[in-house]
């Protein structure tokens, strides 16, 4: 990827991060956090910055975990047995 492409990715990640502050629903905030973290993770990998990569793996993981936890709390997540089964036997 060209240097200007990498810089564009960084600016896109910045935009998603700033935009996440305008999310009214917690579910949209977590989705924006996960998208922003993936963009920052890609940017960090392209520039060879381990701290940026690790920080955003942690951000993505935390957002994914809290999303899963919220789905379990509201009953919208599949139970583990249903998610892992391949149908009736």
HUNORTA-V76954 format. One record per backbone hydrogen bond with DSSP energy under -1.0 kcal/mol. NH is the residue of the N-H (numbers start at 1). CO is the residue of the C=O. E is the energy in kcal/mol with one decimal. If there is no record, write none. Layout:
nh = {NH	NH}
co = {CO	CO}
e = {E	E}
//
This chain:
nh = {6	7	8	9	10	11	12	13	14	15	16	17	18	19	20	21	22	23	29	30	31	32	33	34	35	36	37	38	39	40	41	42	43	44	45	46	47	49	53	54	55	56	57	58	59	60	61	62	63	64	65	66	67	68	69	70	71	72	73	74	76	77	83	84	85}
co = {2	3	4	5	6	7	8	9	10	11	12	13	14	15	16	18	19	20	25	26	27	28	29	30	31	32	33	34	35	36	37	38	39	40	41	42	43	44	49	50	51	52	53	54	55	56	57	58	59	60	61	62	63	64	65	66	67	68	69	70	71	71	79	80	81}
e = {-2.3	-2.3	-2.3	-2.1	-2.1	-2.2	-2.4	-2.6	-2.0	-2.3	-2.4	-2.4	-2.7	-2.7	-1.5	-1.4	-2.0	-1.4	-2.1	-2.5	-1.8	-2.6	-2.5	-2.4	-2.5	-2.9	-2.5	-2.2	-2.2	-2.9	-2.7	-2.3	-2.4	-3.1	-2.3	-2.3	-2.0	-2.9	-2.0	-3.0	-2.4	-1.8	-1.9	-2.2	-2.1	-2.5	-2.5	-2.5	-2.5	-2.7	-2.6	-2.5	-1.9	-2.5	-2.8	-2.1	-2.1	-2.4	-2.3	-1.7	-2.1	-1.3	-2.5	-1.8	-1.0}
//
